[in-house]
Amino acid sequence: YWFEKAAAQGQSDAQLSLGYCYFYGEGVPTNAGKALRFYRLSARNGNAAAVLNIAHMYRTGDALEQSWSLAIRWYRKAAAMGNEAAWHWLGRIYGGQESYPEDAKMAAYWLKKSADVGDAQSQCSYGVALFKGDGVNEDKFLAAHYYRASALNGDAWGQYLLGLCYRDGDGVRKNRRLTQLWLGRAASEFDEARVALIALEGL
């Protein structure tokens, strides 16, 4: 009720919140079309989060025809407005994680921006790019740095990859204790980490 009153007066955060309510059925029946209408109103009023949500809807095809070109256009618009989540999503999309043709250089560019503001998944993914030399110069020392940042932020795959670095001496000195620590933290989430930990303990 109050979101509707504020939205009618052009309050962009209220328009965004009302769109969220309609999209997820919070307090009103689910209606993606109405959600999109309120996101567009909010976006016209300069709300970057609303711009991001429109990008999501073009990516998934909710309430409109799915379009990668329009999704990327809206993600880039949100990114230009400083929306850090848009940096992450552009990194995912260009990185081939969203059924879009991979562009390693663009993926590395956006992943680094997202990683450097603390996004754990982007830190891990940018570490992988550095480790493999995908879109950037190969640098295993720097890859381990980003894996560590991701691991400390609680990303289980980052913990697993950091454990492998300590096991194999990639970018860091080999360290059995730290290998066990990081593989152990990731083992509850990923079979790969559990298998690697068992193999290590068998040596």
C-alpha positions as CSV (number, residue, x, y, z in Angstrom):
1,Y,0.0,0.0,0.0
2,W,2.7,2.5,1.0
3,F,5.0,1.5,-1.8
4,E,2.1,2.2,-4.2
5,K,1.5,5.6,-2.7
6,A,5.2,6.5,-2.9
7,A,5.7,5.0,-6.3
8,A,2.8,7.1,-7.7
9,Q,4.7,10.2,-6.5
10,G,7.7,9.2,-8.6
11,Q,9.8,7.8,-5.7
12,S,12.3,5.5,-7.5
13,D,13.1,3.2,-4.5
14,A,9.4,2.7,-4.0
15,Q,8.9,1.8,-7.6
16,L,11.8,-0.6,-7.4
17,S,10.4,-2.2,-4.3
18,L,6.9,-2.4,-5.8
19,G,8.4,-4.2,-8.8
20,Y,10.1,-6.6,-6.5
21,C,6.8,-7.3,-4.8
22,Y,5.1,-8.1,-8.0
23,F,8.0,-10.2,-9.3
24,Y,8.2,-12.4,-6.3
25,G,4.5,-12.2,-5.2
26,E,5.3,-10.4,-1.9
27,G,2.0,-9.1,-0.6
28,V,0.4,-9.2,-4.1
29,P,-0.1,-11.9,-6.7
30,T,3.0,-12.6,-8.8
31,N,2.9,-10.6,-12.0
32,A,6.1,-10.3,-14.0
33,G,4.6,-7.8,-16.4
34,K,3.7,-5.4,-13.6
35,A,7.1,-5.9,-12.1
36,L,8.7,-4.9,-15.4
37,R,6.5,-1.8,-15.6
38,F,7.6,-0.6,-12.2
39,Y,11.2,-1.5,-12.8
40,R,11.1,0.7,-16.0
41,L,9.6,3.6,-14.1
42,S,12.3,3.3,-11.4
43,A,15.0,3.0,-14.1
44,R,13.7,6.2,-15.8
45,N,14.2,7.9,-12.4
46,G,17.8,6.8,-12.3
47,N,17.7,3.8,-10.1
48,A,20.6,1.5,-11.1
49,A,19.2,-1.5,-9.2
50,A,16.0,-1.3,-11.4
51,V,18.2,-1.1,-14.5
52,L,19.9,-4.3,-13.3
53,N,16.6,-6.1,-12.7
54,I,15.5,-5.2,-16.3
55,A,18.8,-6.7,-17.5
56,H,18.0,-9.9,-15.6
57,M,14.5,-10.1,-17.2
58,Y,16.0,-9.8,-20.7
59,R,18.5,-12.5,-19.8
60,T,15.9,-14.9,-18.5
61,G,13.0,-14.0,-20.7
62,D,10.6,-13.1,-17.9
63,A,7.7,-11.0,-19.1
64,L,9.4,-10.2,-22.4
65,E,11.3,-12.0,-25.2
66,Q,14.7,-13.2,-24.1
67,S,17.5,-11.2,-25.7
68,W,21.2,-11.4,-25.0
69,S,21.9,-8.1,-26.9
70,L,19.3,-6.2,-24.8
71,A,20.3,-7.9,-21.6
72,I,24.0,-6.9,-22.1
73,R,22.9,-3.4,-23.0
74,W,21.0,-3.1,-19.8
75,Y,23.8,-4.7,-17.7
76,R,26.3,-2.3,-19.3
77,K,23.9,0.6,-18.4
78,A,23.7,-0.5,-14.8
79,A,27.5,-1.0,-14.8
80,A,28.1,2.5,-16.0
81,M,25.9,3.7,-13.1
82,G,28.3,2.0,-10.7
83,N,26.2,-1.0,-10.0
84,E,28.7,-3.6,-8.8
85,A,26.4,-6.6,-9.3
86,A,26.2,-5.7,-13.0
87,W,30.0,-6.0,-13.2
88,H,29.7,-9.5,-11.8
89,W,27.0,-10.5,-14.2
90,L,28.9,-9.2,-17.2
91,G,31.9,-11.2,-16.1
92,R,29.7,-14.3,-15.9
93,I,28.1,-13.7,-19.3
94,Y,31.3,-13.0,-21.1
95,G,33.0,-15.8,-19.2
96,G,30.6,-18.4,-20.8
97,Q,28.7,-19.2,-17.7
98,E,25.3,-18.1,-19.0
99,S,25.0,-19.9,-22.4
100,Y,26.5,-16.8,-24.2
101,P,29.6,-17.1,-26.5
102,E,32.7,-16.6,-24.4
103,D,34.9,-13.5,-24.7
104,A,37.8,-14.1,-22.4
105,K,39.2,-10.5,-22.5
106,M,35.9,-9.0,-21.7
107,A,35.2,-11.5,-19.0
108,A,38.6,-10.8,-17.4
109,Y,37.9,-7.0,-17.5
110,W,34.5,-7.2,-15.7
111,L,35.6,-10.0,-13.4
112,K,38.5,-8.0,-12.2
113,K,36.3,-4.9,-11.5
114,S,33.9,-7.1,-9.5
115,A,36.7,-9.0,-7.8
116,D,38.4,-5.8,-6.6
117,V,35.3,-4.6,-4.8
118,G,35.1,-7.9,-2.9
119,D,32.7,-10.2,-4.8
120,A,33.8,-13.7,-3.8
121,Q,32.7,-15.6,-7.0
122,S,34.3,-13.0,-9.2
123,Q,37.5,-13.3,-7.2
124,C,37.6,-17.0,-7.8
125,S,36.7,-16.7,-11.5
126,Y,39.3,-14.0,-12.1
127,G,41.8,-16.2,-10.3
128,V,41.0,-19.0,-12.7
129,A,41.5,-16.6,-15.7
130,L,44.9,-15.6,-14.3
131,F,45.9,-19.2,-13.6
132,K,45.1,-20.3,-17.1
133,G,46.0,-17.1,-18.9
134,D,42.4,-16.7,-20.3
135,G,42.1,-13.1,-21.5
136,V,45.0,-11.9,-19.3
137,N,48.6,-12.8,-18.9
138,E,49.1,-16.0,-17.0
139,D,50.1,-15.2,-13.4
140,K,49.8,-18.0,-10.9
141,F,51.1,-15.9,-8.0
142,L,48.3,-13.4,-8.6
143,A,45.8,-16.2,-9.2
144,A,46.6,-17.6,-5.7
145,H,46.1,-14.1,-4.3
146,Y,42.6,-13.9,-5.8
147,Y,41.8,-17.5,-4.7
148,R,42.8,-16.5,-1.2
149,A,40.6,-13.5,-1.2
150,S,37.7,-15.6,-2.5
151,A,38.4,-18.3,0.1
152,L,38.5,-15.8,2.9
153,N,35.1,-14.5,1.7
154,G,33.7,-18.0,2.1
155,D,33.6,-19.2,-1.5
156,A,34.0,-23.0,-1.4
157,W,35.4,-23.3,-4.9
158,G,38.0,-20.6,-4.1
159,Q,38.9,-22.6,-1.0
160,Y,39.3,-25.8,-3.1
161,L,41.5,-24.0,-5.7
162,L,43.6,-22.4,-3.0
163,G,44.1,-25.8,-1.5
164,L,45.3,-27.2,-4.8
165,C,47.8,-24.3,-5.1
166,Y,49.3,-25.1,-1.7
167,R,49.4,-28.8,-2.6
168,D,51.1,-28.3,-6.0
169,G,53.1,-25.1,-5.2
170,D,51.3,-23.0,-7.8
171,G,51.9,-19.4,-7.0
172,V,52.7,-20.2,-3.4
173,R,55.1,-22.5,-1.5
174,K,53.9,-26.0,-1.0
175,N,52.3,-26.3,2.5
176,R,50.6,-29.5,3.6
177,R,48.9,-27.9,6.6
178,L,47.4,-25.2,4.5
179,T,46.4,-27.7,1.8
180,Q,44.5,-29.7,4.4
181,L,43.0,-26.5,5.9
182,W,41.5,-25.2,2.6
183,L,40.6,-28.6,1.1
184,G,38.9,-29.4,4.4
185,R,36.8,-26.2,4.3
186,A,35.7,-27.0,0.7
187,A,35.1,-30.7,1.2
188,S,31.6,-30.3,2.6
189,E,30.6,-28.5,-0.6
190,F,32.5,-30.3,-3.4
191,D,33.3,-33.9,-4.0
192,E,36.5,-32.8,-5.8
193,A,37.8,-31.3,-2.6
194,R,36.9,-34.3,-0.5
195,V,38.6,-36.7,-3.0
196,A,41.7,-34.5,-3.1
197,L,41.8,-34.4,0.7
198,I,41.5,-38.2,1.0
199,A,44.2,-38.6,-1.5
200,L,46.5,-36.2,0.4
201,E,45.9,-38.0,3.7
202,G,46.7,-41.3,2.0
203,L,50.2,-40.1,1.1
